[in-house]
């Protein structure tokens, strides 16, 4: 379950940001996870909750935005969400498409409040 180490890395990065802002306390951490990132959002949430339990971040919430796999057509420029592993362009039918999102793991934003 690599989600524990991912949750720990998220917490470390968020703590670093919060410590750079004296007098601020983290209240929410928002991340974006692409469907191709190989991360189970439920396992990540569970891991996060286990890691913050009985710490100064126990009241900090983790918000996960799950992003679908999206491609762009090289021929017509159409952008589309991939469904049922079909990566052909739905507009012109070509197979020449490129992944443009769906493999992310990134911070969306951090929310803090004054202590």
N, CA, C and O atoms as CSV, one atom per row, in Angstrom:
chain,resi,resn,atom,element,x,y,z
A,1,UNK,N,N,0.847,-1.175,0.000
A,1,UNK,CA,C,0.000,0.000,0.000
A,1,UNK,C,C,0.893,1.239,0.000
A,1,UNK,O,O,1.238,1.762,1.059
A,2,UNK,N,N,1.262,1.701,-1.184
A,2,UNK,CA,C,2.135,2.864,-1.304
A,2,UNK,C,C,1.424,4.170,-0.985
A,2,UNK,O,O,2.063,5.220,-0.918
A,3,UNK,N,N,0.118,4.120,-0.790
A,3,UNK,CA,C,-0.626,5.328,-0.454
A,3,UNK,C,C,-0.182,5.924,0.882
A,3,UNK,O,O,-0.288,7.134,1.082
A,4,UNK,N,N,0.315,5.083,1.801
A,4,UNK,CA,C,0.801,5.594,3.088
A,4,UNK,C,C,1.996,6.521,2.862
A,4,UNK,O,O,2.059,7.608,3.435
A,5,UNK,N,N,2.936,6.091,2.032
A,5,UNK,CA,C,4.108,6.940,1.781
A,5,UNK,C,C,3.717,8.189,0.994
A,5,UNK,O,O,4.316,9.247,1.186
A,6,UNK,N,N,2.738,8.085,0.125
A,6,UNK,CA,C,2.266,9.258,-0.620
A,6,UNK,C,C,1.593,10.242,0.333
A,6,UNK,O,O,1.838,11.447,0.263
A,7,UNK,N,N,0.740,9.726,1.226
A,7,UNK,CA,C,0.080,10.584,2.213
A,7,UNK,C,C,1.125,11.263,3.097
A,7,UNK,O,O,0.991,12.444,3.418
A,8,UNK,N,N,2.151,10.534,3.487
A,8,UNK,CA,C,3.210,11.102,4.319
A,8,UNK,C,C,3.953,12.206,3.561
A,8,UNK,O,O,4.265,13.246,4.141
A,9,UNK,N,N,4.234,11.997,2.293
A,9,UNK,CA,C,4.910,13.023,1.486
A,9,UNK,C,C,4.039,14.272,1.338
A,9,UNK,O,O,4.542,15.394,1.397
A,10,UNK,N,N,2.748,14.076,1.149
A,10,UNK,CA,C,1.816,15.198,1.056
A,10,UNK,C,C,1.844,15.997,2.354
A,10,UNK,O,O,1.908,17.226,2.332
A,11,UNK,N,N,1.797,15.294,3.485
A,11,UNK,CA,C,1.816,15.955,4.788
A,11,UNK,C,C,3.126,16.711,5.021
A,11,UNK,O,O,3.112,17.833,5.529
A,12,UNK,N,N,4.237,16.112,4.658
A,12,UNK,CA,C,5.534,16.778,4.836
A,12,UNK,C,C,5.607,18.062,4.014
A,12,UNK,O,O,6.059,19.094,4.509
A,13,UNK,N,N,5.169,18.000,2.773
A,13,UNK,CA,C,5.200,19.184,1.907
A,13,UNK,C,C,4.260,20.271,2.434
A,13,UNK,O,O,4.607,21.452,2.426
A,14,UNK,N,N,3.089,19.878,2.885
A,14,UNK,CA,C,2.121,20.844,3.417
A,14,UNK,C,C,2.635,21.470,4.710
A,14,UNK,O,O,2.470,22.672,4.922
A,15,UNK,N,N,3.251,20.674,5.569
A,15,UNK,CA,C,3.845,21.204,6.811
A,15,UNK,C,C,4.935,22.228,6.496
A,15,UNK,O,O,5.021,23.268,7.149
A,16,UNK,N,N,5.753,21.936,5.510
A,16,UNK,CA,C,6.817,22.852,5.122
A,16,UNK,C,C,6.237,24.196,4.695
A,16,UNK,O,O,6.747,25.249,5.079
A,17,UNK,N,N,5.174,24.157,3.905
A,17,UNK,CA,C,4.511,25.397,3.474
A,17,UNK,C,C,3.929,26.144,4.666
A,17,UNK,O,O,4.067,27.364,4.762
A,18,UNK,N,N,3.279,25.421,5.573
A,18,UNK,CA,C,2.664,26.060,6.739
A,18,UNK,C,C,3.725,26.670,7.651
A,18,UNK,O,O,3.519,27.755,8.195
A,19,UNK,N,N,4.847,25.995,7.824
A,19,UNK,CA,C,5.910,26.505,8.688
A,19,UNK,C,C,6.552,27.756,8.107
A,19,UNK,O,O,7.096,28.573,8.849
A,20,UNK,N,N,6.495,27.912,6.809
A,20,UNK,CA,C,7.036,29.106,6.167
A,20,UNK,C,C,6.147,30.325,6.405
A,20,UNK,O,O,6.541,31.454,6.113
A,21,UNK,N,N,4.975,30.097,6.925
A,21,UNK,CA,C,4.011,31.169,7.203
A,21,UNK,C,C,3.709,31.169,8.701
A,21,UNK,O,O,2.781,30.503,9.160
A,22,UNK,N,N,4.485,31.906,9.433
A,22,UNK,CA,C,4.360,31.935,10.898
A,22,UNK,C,C,2.945,32.313,11.317
A,22,UNK,O,O,2.330,33.214,10.747
A,23,UNK,N,N,2.450,31.615,12.312
A,23,UNK,CA,C,1.135,31.921,12.857
A,23,UNK,C,C,-0.020,31.334,12.065
A,23,UNK,O,O,-1.176,31.672,12.319
A,24,UNK,N,N,0.270,30.468,11.117
A,24,UNK,CA,C,-0.789,29.866,10.306
A,24,UNK,C,C,-0.899,28.374,10.615
A,24,UNK,O,O,0.086,27.712,10.945
A,25,UNK,N,N,-2.120,27.869,10.499
A,25,UNK,CA,C,-2.382,26.457,10.747
A,25,UNK,C,C,-3.129,25.875,9.550
A,25,UNK,O,O,-4.071,26.479,9.037
A,26,UNK,N,N,-2.698,24.702,9.118
A,26,UNK,CA,C,-3.356,24.032,7.984
A,26,UNK,C,C,-4.759,23.587,8.365
A,26,UNK,O,O,-4.964,23.024,9.440
A,27,UNK,N,N,-5.727,23.838,7.487
A,27,UNK,CA,C,-7.087,23.359,7.716
A,27,UNK,C,C,-7.549,22.405,6.613
A,27,UNK,O,O,-8.402,21.549,6.843
A,28,UNK,N,N,-6.975,22.561,5.408
A,28,UNK,CA,C,-7.358,21.669,4.313
A,28,UNK,C,C,-6.211,21.545,3.316
A,28,UNK,O,O,-5.537,22.519,2.981
A,29,UNK,N,N,-6.017,20.318,2.857
A,29,UNK,CA,C,-5.046,20.039,1.800
A,29,UNK,C,C,-5.834,19.451,0.641
A,29,UNK,O,O,-6.527,18.446,0.801
A,30,UNK,N,N,-5.729,20.073,-0.517
A,30,UNK,CA,C,-6.437,19.585,-1.702
A,30,UNK,C,C,-5.423,19.098,-2.732
A,30,UNK,O,O,-4.460,19.793,-3.055
A,31,UNK,N,N,-5.660,17.900,-3.237
A,31,UNK,CA,C,-4.773,17.320,-4.242
A,31,UNK,C,C,-5.581,16.872,-5.449
A,31,UNK,O,O,-6.776,16.595,-5.349
A,32,UNK,N,N,-4.907,16.806,-6.592
A,32,UNK,CA,C,-5.503,16.276,-7.817
A,32,UNK,C,C,-4.800,14.962,-8.136
A,32,UNK,O,O,-3.572,14.875,-8.124
A,33,UNK,N,N,-5.608,13.941,-8.422
A,33,UNK,CA,C,-5.055,12.631,-8.762
A,33,UNK,C,C,-5.678,12.160,-10.059
A,33,UNK,O,O,-6.901,12.081,-10.173
A,34,UNK,N,N,-4.849,11.850,-11.029
A,34,UNK,CA,C,-5.332,11.330,-12.299
A,34,UNK,C,C,-5.632,9.845,-12.203
A,34,UNK,O,O,-5.019,9.130,-11.410
A,35,UNK,N,N,-6.565,9.388,-13.003
A,35,UNK,CA,C,-6.957,7.980,-12.938
A,35,UNK,C,C,-5.835,7.033,-13.340
A,35,UNK,O,O,-5.881,5.850,-13.001
A,36,UNK,N,N,-4.825,7.530,-14.058
A,36,UNK,CA,C,-3.699,6.695,-14.458
A,36,UNK,C,C,-2.530,6.770,-13.469
A,36,UNK,O,O,-1.490,6.153,-13.702
A,37,UNK,N,N,-2.682,7.505,-12.390
A,37,UNK,CA,C,-1.587,7.690,-11.424
A,37,UNK,C,C,-1.339,6.442,-10.580
A,37,UNK,O,O,-0.307,6.344,-9.917
A,38,UNK,N,N,-2.252,5.504,-10.595
A,38,UNK,CA,C,-2.063,4.273,-9.831
A,38,UNK,C,C,-2.255,4.463,-8.341
A,38,UNK,O,O,-1.654,3.750,-7.538
A,39,UNK,N,N,-3.086,5.417,-7.969
A,39,UNK,CA,C,-3.337,5.710,-6.561
A,39,UNK,C,C,-4.814,5.505,-6.268
A,39,UNK,O,O,-5.678,6.042,-6.962
A,40,UNK,N,N,-5.092,4.731,-5.242
A,40,UNK,CA,C,-6.463,4.498,-4.815
A,40,UNK,C,C,-6.868,5.654,-3.894
A,40,UNK,O,O,-6.320,5.778,-2.799
A,41,UNK,N,N,-7.815,6.501,-4.312
A,41,UNK,CA,C,-8.209,7.647,-3.488
A,41,UNK,C,C,-8.714,7.247,-2.097
A,41,UNK,O,O,-8.446,7.948,-1.121
A,42,UNK,N,N,-9.434,6.141,-1.998
A,42,UNK,CA,C,-9.921,5.701,-0.695
A,42,UNK,C,C,-8.775,5.284,0.218
A,42,UNK,O,O,-8.778,5.598,1.408
A,43,UNK,N,N,-7.804,4.583,-0.336
A,43,UNK,CA,C,-6.637,4.170,0.448
A,43,UNK,C,C,-5.812,5.384,0.854
A,43,UNK,O,O,-5.262,5.415,1.955
A,44,UNK,N,N,-5.719,6.380,-0.017
A,44,UNK,CA,C,-4.991,7.602,0.311
A,44,UNK,C,C,-5.689,8.342,1.446
A,44,UNK,O,O,-5.031,8.806,2.377
A,45,UNK,N,N,-6.999,8.457,1.379
A,45,UNK,CA,C,-7.759,9.117,2.451
A,45,UNK,C,C,-7.588,8.395,3.774
A,45,UNK,O,O,-7.363,9.023,4.809
A,46,UNK,N,N,-7.695,7.079,3.739
A,46,UNK,CA,C,-7.525,6.264,4.951
A,46,UNK,C,C,-6.130,6.463,5.540
A,46,UNK,O,O,-5.981,6.639,6.749
A,47,UNK,N,N,-5.119,6.435,4.688
A,47,UNK,CA,C,-3.733,6.612,5.130
A,47,UNK,C,C,-3.526,7.990,5.738
A,47,UNK,O,O,-2.876,8.130,6.773
A,48,UNK,N,N,-4.082,9.009,5.088
A,48,UNK,CA,C,-3.965,10.380,5.580
A,48,UNK,C,C,-4.574,10.495,6.976
A,48,UNK,O,O,-3.963,11.053,7.887
A,49,UNK,N,N,-5.787,9.959,7.131
A,49,UNK,CA,C,-6.465,10.031,8.422
A,49,UNK,C,C,-5.681,9.305,9.512
A,49,UNK,O,O,-5.624,9.765,10.652
A,50,UNK,N,N,-5.076,8.172,9.160
A,50,UNK,CA,C,-4.275,7.429,10.136
A,50,UNK,C,C,-3.031,8.217,10.537
A,50,UNK,O,O,-2.638,8.200,11.703
A,51,UNK,N,N,-2.412,8.903,9.588
A,51,UNK,CA,C,-1.191,9.652,9.872
A,51,UNK,C,C,-1.429,10.923,10.693
A,51,UNK,O,O,-0.566,11.318,11.477
A,52,UNK,N,N,-2.580,11.561,10.524
A,52,UNK,CA,C,-2.837,12.809,11.261
A,52,UNK,C,C,-3.516,12.569,12.609
A,52,UNK,O,O,-3.610,13.483,13.428
A,53,UNK,N,N,-3.984,11.358,12.836
A,53,UNK,CA,C,-4.687,11.058,14.089
A,53,UNK,C,C,-3.785,11.356,15.283
A,53,UNK,O,O,-2.632,10.929,15.343
A,54,UNK,N,N,-4.354,12.106,16.235
A,54,UNK,CA,C,-3.671,12.487,17.471
A,54,UNK,C,C,-2.400,13.308,17.229
A,54,UNK,O,O,-1.431,13.213,17.982
A,55,UNK,N,N,-2.425,14.121,16.156
A,55,UNK,CA,C,-1.333,15.061,15.889
A,55,UNK,C,C,-1.929,16.460,15.805
A,55,UNK,O,O,-3.142,16.637,15.917
A,56,UNK,N,N,-1.072,17.444,15.609
A,56,UNK,CA,C,-1.547,18.822,15.459
A,56,UNK,C,C,-2.352,19.022,14.171
A,56,UNK,O,O,-3.026,20.040,14.015
A,57,UNK,N,N,-2.286,18.063,13.258
A,57,UNK,CA,C,-3.032,18.160,11.998
A,57,UNK,C,C,-4.293,17.293,11.983
A,57,UNK,O,O,-4.873,17.052,10.925
A,58,UNK,N,N,-4.706,16.833,13.144
A,58,UNK,CA,C,-5.862,15.934,13.201
A,58,UNK,C,C,-7.118,16.552,12.591
A,58,UNK,O,O,-7.937,15.836,12.014
A,59,UNK,N,N,-7.278,17.859,12.708
A,59,UNK,CA,C,-8.473,18.522,12.162
A,59,UNK,C,C,-8.306,18.969,10.716
A,59,UNK,O,O,-9.229,19.532,10.128
A,60,UNK,N,N,-7.141,18.721,10.145
A,60,UNK,CA,C,-6.881,19.088,8.756
A,60,UNK,C,C,-7.566,18.073,7.830
A,60,UNK,O,O,-7.432,16.863,8.010
A,61,UNK,N,N,-8.282,18.578,6.861
A,61,UNK,CA,C,-9.008,17.715,5.927
A,61,UNK,C,C,-8.195,17.497,4.646
A,61,UNK,O,O,-7.443,18.368,4.209
A,62,UNK,N,N,-8.368,16.328,4.071
A,62,UNK,CA,C,-7.778,16.037,2.759
A,62,UNK,C,C,-8.908,15.999,1.744
A,62,UNK,O,O,-9.866,15.241,1.892
A,63,UNK,N,N,-8.786,16.825,0.713
A,63,UNK,CA,C,-9.771,16.858,-0.368
A,63,UNK,C,C,-9.088,16.317,-1.619
A,63,UNK,O,O,-8.008,16.772,-1.993
A,64,UNK,N,N,-9.726,15.342,-2.262
A,64,UNK,CA,C,-9.148,14.713,-3.446
A,64,UNK,C,C,-10.026,14.996,-4.654
A,64,UNK,O,O,-11.224,14.714,-4.647
A,65,UNK,N,N,-9.417,15.556,-5.687
A,65,UNK,CA,C,-10.099,15.758,-6.969
A,65,UNK,C,C,-9.567,14.682,-7.916
A,65,UNK,O,O,-8.377,14.651,-8.226
A,66,UNK,N,N,-10.451,13.813,-8.366
A,66,UNK,CA,C,-10.066,12.712,-9.242
A,66,UNK,C,C,-10.226,13.157,-10.686
A,66,UNK,O,O,-11.315,13.561,-11.094
A,67,UNK,N,N,-9.145,13.087,-11.467
A,67,UNK,CA,C,-9.157,13.568,-12.850
A,67,UNK,C,C,-9.190,12.401,-13.838
A,67,UNK,O,O,-8.400,11.465,-13.714
A,68,UNK,N,N,-10.085,12.448,-14.806
A,68,UNK,CA,C,-10.148,11.379,-15.800
A,68,UNK,C,C,-9.010,11.472,-16.809
A,68,UNK,O,O,-8.351,12.503,-16.942
A,69,UNK,N,N,-8.803,10.376,-17.505
A,69,UNK,CA,C,-7.820,10.357,-18.590
A,69,UNK,C,C,-8.385,11.179,-19.743
A,69,UNK,O,O,-9.511,10.953,-20.187
A,70,UNK,N,N,-7.587,12.139,-20.226
A,70,UNK,CA,C,-8.009,12.989,-21.344
A,70,UNK,C,C,-6.940,12.935,-22.422
A,70,UNK,O,O,-5.744,12.873,-22.137
A,71,UNK,N,N,-7.401,12.960,-23.667
A,71,UNK,CA,C,-6.492,12.949,-24.820
A,71,UNK,C,C,-6.820,14.121,-25.731
A,71,UNK,O,O,-7.893,14.719,-25.648
A,72,UNK,N,N,-5.857,14.436,-26.613
A,72,UNK,CA,C,-6.053,15.447,-27.643
A,72,UNK,C,C,-5.697,14.830,-28.982
A,72,UNK,O,O,-4.692,14.130,-29.107
A,73,UNK,N,N,-6.520,15.090,-29.976
A,73,UNK,CA,C,-6.318,14.557,-31.316
A,73,UNK,C,C,-5.249,15.369,-32.047
A,73,UNK,O,O,-5.296,16.598,-32.079
A,74,UNK,N,N,-4.291,14.657,-32.629
A,74,UNK,CA,C,-3.221,15.316,-33.385
A,74,UNK,C,C,-3.735,15.887,-34.707
A,74,UNK,O,O,-3.168,16.847,-35.229
A,75,UNK,N,N,-4.803,15.302,-35.249
A,75,UNK,CA,C,-5.313,15.748,-36.551
A,75,UNK,C,C,-6.273,16.933,-36.448
A,75,UNK,O,O,-6.096,17.936,-37.140
A,76,UNK,N,N,-7.285,16.823,-35.589
A,76,UNK,CA,C,-8.317,17.867,-35.551
A,76,UNK,C,C,-8.279,18.722,-34.284
A,76,UNK,O,O,-8.999,19.717,-34.194
A,77,UNK,N,N,-7.456,18.353,-33.308
A,77,UNK,CA,C,-7.331,19.148,-32.089
A,77,UNK,C,C,-8.403,18.905,-31.044
A,77,UNK,O,O,-8.397,19.541,-29.990
A,78,UNK,N,N,-9.324,17.991,-31.324
A,78,UNK,CA,C,-10.400,17.676,-30.382
A,78,UNK,C,C,-9.806,17.154,-29.071
A,78,UNK,O,O,-8.925,16.295,-29.083
A,79,UNK,N,N,-10.291,17.676,-27.946
A,79,UNK,CA,C,-9.924,17.173,-26.619
A,79,UNK,C,C,-11.098,16.381,-26.084
A,79,UNK,O,O,-12.249,16.802,-26.199
A,80,UNK,N,N,-10.796,15.202,-25.484
A,80,UNK,CA,C,-11.894,14.340,-25.038
A,80,UNK,C,C,-11.463,13.478,-23.866
A,80,UNK,O,O,-10.279,13.215,-23.655
A,81,UNK,N,N,-12.473,13.042,-23.102
A,81,UNK,CA,C,-12.260,12.119,-21.993
A,81,UNK,C,C,-12.288,10.712,-22.554
A,81,UNK,O,O,-13.192,10.355,-23.310
A,82,UNK,N,N,-11.299,9.915,-22.185
A,82,UNK,CA,C,-11.214,8.533,-22.647
A,82,UNK,C,C,-12.197,7.688,-21.842
A,82,UNK,O,O,-12.187,7.704,-20.611
A,83,UNK,N,N,-13.047,6.949,-22.557
A,83,UNK,CA,C,-14.005,6.045,-21.916
A,83,UNK,C,C,-13.770,4.637,-22.445
A,83,UNK,O,O,-13.559,4.441,-23.642
A,84,UNK,N,N,-13.808,3.677,-21.561
A,84,UNK,CA,C,-13.633,2.267,-21.934
A,84,UNK,C,C,-12.349,2.027,-22.729
A,84,UNK,O,O,-12.327,1.211,-23.651
A,85,UNK,N,N,-11.284,2.737,-22.369
A,85,UNK,CA,C,-9.959,2.580,-22.977
A,85,UNK,C,C,-9.920,2.920,-24.463
A,85,UNK,O,O,-8.968,2.556,-25.153
A,86,UNK,N,N,-10.932,3.607,-24.962
A,86,UNK,CA,C,-10.984,3.990,-26.376
A,86,UNK,C,C,-10.298,5.336,-26.545
A,86,UNK,O,O,-10.833,6.371,-26.147
A,87,UNK,N,N,-9.103,5.314,-27.142
A,87,UNK,CA,C,-8.321,6.539,-27.298
A,87,UNK,C,C,-8.426,7.146,-28.698
A,87,UNK,O,O,-7.768,8.145,-28.989
A,88,UNK,N,N,-9.248,6.552,-29.566
A,88,UNK,CA,C,-9.476,7.160,-30.886
A,88,UNK,C,C,-10.284,8.441,-30.721
A,88,UNK,O,O,-11.116,8.559,-29.821
A,89,UNK,N,N,-10.026,9.381,-31.592
A,89,UNK,CA,C,-10.750,10.650,-31.553
A,89,UNK,C,C,-12.228,10.421,-31.861
A,89,UNK,O,O,-12.555,9.810,-32.879
A,90,UNK,N,N,-13.119,10.896,-31.005
A,90,UNK,CA,C,-14.550,10.720,-31.272
A,90,UNK,C,C,-15.065,11.618,-32.397
A,90,UNK,O,O,-16.150,11.384,-32.929
A,91,UNK,N,N,-14.294,12.642,-32.760
A,91,UNK,CA,C,-14.725,13.573,-33.803
A,91,UNK,C,C,-14.316,13.087,-35.194
A,91,UNK,O,O,-15.144,13.042,-36.104
A,92,UNK,N,N,-13.023,12.720,-35.363
A,92,UNK,CA,C,-12.547,12.350,-36.704
A,92,UNK,C,C,-12.135,10.876,-36.825
A,92,UNK,O,O,-11.890,10.391,-37.929
A,93,UNK,N,N,-12.061,10.170,-35.700
A,93,UNK,CA,C,-11.783,8.740,-35.733
A,93,UNK,C,C,-10.325,8.325,-35.783
A,93,UNK,O,O,-10.032,7.130,-35.760
A,94,UNK,N,N,-9.400,9.274,-35.853
A,94,UNK,CA,C,-7.995,8.906,-35.929
A,94,UNK,C,C,-7.498,8.306,-34.603
A,94,UNK,O,O,-8.026,8.601,-33.530
A,95,UNK,N,N,-6.486,7.472,-34.712
A,95,UNK,CA,C,-5.866,6.884,-33.523
A,95,UNK,C,C,-4.702,7.734,-33.037
A,95,UNK,O,O,-4.098,7.428,-32.008
A,96,UNK,N,N,-4.384,8.788,-33.758
A,96,UNK,CA,C,-3.258,9.658,-33.409
A,96,UNK,C,C,-3.681,10.670,-32.350
A,96,UNK,O,O,-3.937,11.834,-32.658
A,97,UNK,N,N,-3.752,10.217,-31.105
A,97,UNK,CA,C,-4.107,11.092,-29.995
A,97,UNK,C,C,-3.010,11.042,-28.941
A,97,UNK,O,O,-2.235,10.089,-28.868
A,98,UNK,N,N,-2.965,12.083,-28.136
A,98,UNK,CA,C,-1.925,12.222,-27.116
A,98,UNK,C,C,-2.560,12.441,-25.751
A,98,UNK,O,O,-3.525,13.194,-25.618
A,99,UNK,N,N,-2.017,11.784,-24.749
A,99,UNK,CA,C,-2.463,11.978,-23.371
A,99,UNK,C,C,-2.161,13.407,-22.940
A,99,UNK,O,O,-1.025,13.866,-23.066
A,100,UNK,N,N,-3.176,14.120,-22.428
A,100,UNK,CA,C,-2.957,15.479,-21.934
A,100,UNK,C,C,-3.226,15.601,-20.441
A,100,UNK,O,O,-2.776,16.556,-19.808
A,101,UNK,N,N,-3.953,14.647,-19.871
A,101,UNK,CA,C,-4.133,14.629,-18.418
A,101,UNK,C,C,-4.671,13.270,-17.998
A,101,UNK,O,O,-5.224,12.507,-18.790
A,102,UNK,N,N,-4.479,13.009,-16.713
A,102,UNK,CA,C,-4.953,11.741,-16.156
A,102,UNK,C,C,-3.862,10.997,-15.411
A,102,UNK,O,O,-4.122,9.959,-14.803
A,103,UNK,N,N,-2.629,11.521,-15.453
A,103,UNK,CA,C,-1.538,10.872,-14.736
A,103,UNK,C,C,-0.981,11.771,-13.624
A,103,UNK,O,O,0.119,11.531,-13.124
A,104,UNK,N,N,-1.735,12.798,-13.240
A,104,UNK,CA,C,-1.273,13.778,-12.267
A,104,UNK,C,C,-1.301,13.250,-10.834
A,104,UNK,O,O,-2.079,12.361,-10.489
A,105,UNK,N,N,-0.448,13.813,-10.037
A,105,UNK,CA,C,-0.518,13.790,-8.581
A,105,UNK,C,C,0.088,15.122,-8.173
A,105,UNK,O,O,1.307,15.295,-8.182
A,106,UNK,N,N,-0.790,16.073,-7.813
A,106,UNK,CA,C,-0.318,17.424,-7.539
A,106,UNK,C,C,-1.186,18.110,-6.499
A,106,UNK,O,O,-2.344,17.749,-6.293
A,107,UNK,N,N,-0.600,19.109,-5.847
A,107,UNK,CA,C,-1.371,19.952,-4.939
A,107,UNK,C,C,-2.294,20.825,-5.766
A,107,UNK,O,O,-1.876,21.408,-6.767
A,108,UNK,N,N,-3.545,20.919,-5.352
A,108,UNK,CA,C,-4.465,21.880,-5.949
A,108,UNK,C,C,-4.362,23.177,-5.155
A,108,UNK,O,O,-4.180,24.253,-5.725
A,109,UNK,N,N,-4.481,23.064,-3.833
A,109,UNK,CA,C,-4.300,24.221,-2.965
A,109,UNK,C,C,-4.237,23.784,-1.503
A,109,UNK,O,O,-4.599,22.662,-1.149
A,110,UNK,N,N,-3.768,24.700,-0.674
A,110,UNK,CA,C,-3.743,24.518,0.776
A,110,UNK,C,C,-4.578,25.612,1.386
A,110,UNK,O,O,-4.525,26.760,0.945
A,111,UNK,N,N,-5.352,25.268,2.400
A,111,UNK,CA,C,-6.098,26.280,3.144
A,111,UNK,C,C,-5.510,26.370,4.535
A,111,UNK,O,O,-5.243,25.356,5.179
A,112,UNK,N,N,-5.310,27.604,4.994
A,112,UNK,CA,C,-4.746,27.847,6.320
A,112,UNK,C,C,-5.551,28.923,7.010
A,112,UNK,O,O,-6.245,29.716,6.374
A,113,UNK,N,N,-5.442,28.931,8.341
A,113,UNK,CA,C,-6.063,29.991,9.113
A,113,UNK,C,C,-5.088,30.443,10.188
A,113,UNK,O,O,-4.184,29.704,10.577
A,114,UNK,N,N,-5.284,31.652,10.656
A,114,UNK,CA,C,-4.402,32.170,11.697
A,114,UNK,C,C,-4.673,31.451,13.010
A,114,UNK,O,O,-5.811,31.132,13.354
A,115,UNK,N,N,-3.583,31.209,13.727
A,115,UNK,CA,C,-3.742,30.539,15.029
A,115,UNK,C,C,-3.914,31.557,16.126
A,115,UNK,O,O,-4.061,31.190,17.291
